[in-house]
Amino acid sequence: MDPEILPLLCDPLTHVPLELTSGPGGRAELVNPASGKTYPIRDGIAIFLDQADATGHNQRYQRLYDRLAPLYDLSMQTYAILKSGGLRKRRMEYLREMEIEPGDCVLEVSVGTGANWQ
């Protein structure tokens, strides 16, 4: 996790600033020093809501999205082949339009199954 981002993060429930620590196995995590609540960091991204914590409508929709994800990716690949010569070409066109250069970091939120990172 980028140390410059840490001052921007707070506990989503209490809004207390978080501290970066080493958790079990030496893995990085964020901790609320007031409550002791911890949030894991996976691939440099803080996880504030684990799938296991989802309830109600969120849990139902998560299960639905998990079932549809393989079909979604396949349909997007097929569409990209037919419409623009393939998924890689289509993604590169988007990146060019956004003026993203090699080595830039981008946070893409709520877009499909997250396959665009490849």
C-alpha positions as CSV (number, residue, x, y, z in Angstrom):
1,M,0.0,0.0,0.0
2,D,1.3,3.4,-0.9
3,P,2.2,5.3,2.3
4,E,0.9,8.6,0.8
5,I,-2.6,7.1,0.8
6,L,-2.7,6.1,4.5
7,P,-3.6,9.6,5.8
8,L,-6.7,9.5,3.6
9,L,-8.0,6.3,5.1
10,C,-10.3,6.0,8.1
11,D,-12.4,3.3,9.7
12,P,-15.7,3.3,7.6
13,L,-17.8,2.8,10.8
14,T,-16.1,5.2,13.3
15,H,-14.1,7.5,11.0
16,V,-11.0,7.1,13.2
17,P,-7.7,7.3,11.2
18,L,-6.2,3.9,10.6
19,E,-2.6,2.7,11.2
20,L,-0.6,0.4,9.0
21,T,0.6,-2.7,10.9
22,S,1.8,-6.3,10.3
23,G,-0.8,-8.9,11.0
24,P,-0.6,-12.7,11.2
25,G,2.1,-14.1,9.0
26,G,3.6,-10.6,8.6
27,R,0.8,-9.5,6.2
28,A,0.1,-5.8,6.0
29,E,-3.2,-4.7,7.5
30,L,-4.9,-1.5,8.7
31,V,-5.9,-1.2,12.3
32,N,-8.2,1.2,14.1
33,P,-6.1,2.1,17.2
34,A,-9.2,3.0,19.2
35,S,-11.2,-0.2,18.7
36,G,-8.6,-2.7,17.5
37,K,-10.7,-3.5,14.4
38,T,-8.4,-4.7,11.6
39,Y,-8.8,-4.5,7.8
40,P,-6.7,-6.8,5.6
41,I,-4.7,-5.5,2.6
42,R,-4.8,-7.6,-0.5
43,D,-2.7,-6.7,-3.6
44,G,-2.2,-3.3,-2.1
45,I,-5.9,-2.6,-1.6
46,A,-7.6,-2.3,1.8
47,I,-10.6,-4.6,2.2
48,F,-13.3,-2.9,4.2
49,L,-16.1,-5.3,3.6
50,D,-15.3,-9.0,3.2
51,Q,-17.7,-11.1,1.2
52,A,-18.5,-13.2,4.3
53,D,-19.7,-10.0,6.0
54,A,-22.3,-9.2,3.3
55,T,-25.9,-9.6,4.4
56,G,-29.4,-9.1,3.0
57,H,-29.6,-7.6,-0.5
58,N,-25.8,-7.2,-0.7
59,Q,-25.4,-10.9,-0.1
60,R,-28.0,-11.9,-2.6
61,Y,-26.6,-9.7,-5.3
62,Q,-23.1,-10.8,-4.6
63,R,-24.2,-14.4,-5.1
64,L,-26.0,-13.5,-8.3
65,Y,-22.9,-11.6,-9.7
66,D,-20.7,-14.5,-8.8
67,R,-22.9,-16.9,-10.8
68,L,-23.1,-14.5,-13.8
69,A,-19.4,-13.5,-13.9
70,P,-18.2,-16.3,-16.2
71,L,-21.0,-15.6,-18.6
72,Y,-20.3,-11.9,-18.5
73,D,-16.6,-12.2,-19.3
74,L,-17.4,-14.6,-22.2
75,S,-20.1,-12.3,-23.6
76,M,-17.7,-9.3,-23.3
77,Q,-15.0,-11.1,-25.1
78,T,-17.3,-12.2,-27.9
79,Y,-18.7,-8.7,-28.3
80,A,-15.2,-7.2,-28.4
81,I,-14.1,-9.6,-31.1
82,L,-17.2,-8.9,-33.3
83,K,-17.2,-5.1,-32.7
84,S,-13.6,-4.0,-32.4
85,G,-11.1,-6.8,-33.1
86,G,-10.7,-8.2,-29.6
87,L,-10.7,-7.4,-26.0
88,R,-7.1,-6.3,-25.8
89,K,-7.5,-3.9,-28.7
90,R,-10.6,-2.5,-27.1
91,R,-8.9,-2.0,-23.7
92,M,-5.9,-0.3,-25.3
93,E,-8.2,2.1,-27.1
94,Y,-9.8,3.1,-23.8
95,L,-6.4,3.6,-22.2
96,R,-5.2,5.8,-25.1
97,E,-8.4,7.9,-24.8
98,M,-7.7,8.4,-21.1
99,E,-4.1,9.1,-21.7
100,I,-2.9,6.4,-19.3
101,E,0.8,5.6,-19.8
102,P,2.7,2.4,-19.0
103,G,3.5,2.3,-15.3
104,D,0.5,4.5,-14.3
105,C,-1.7,3.2,-11.6
106,V,-5.5,3.4,-12.0
107,L,-8.3,2.5,-9.7
108,E,-11.3,1.2,-11.7
109,V,-14.4,0.8,-9.5
110,S,-17.5,-1.2,-10.1
111,V,-16.8,-2.2,-13.7
112,G,-17.8,-5.8,-14.7
113,T,-15.8,-8.6,-13.1
114,G,-12.5,-6.6,-12.7
115,A,-10.9,-8.3,-15.7
116,N,-9.5,-5.1,-17.1
117,W,-6.4,-5.2,-14.9
118,Q,-4.8,-7.8,-17.2
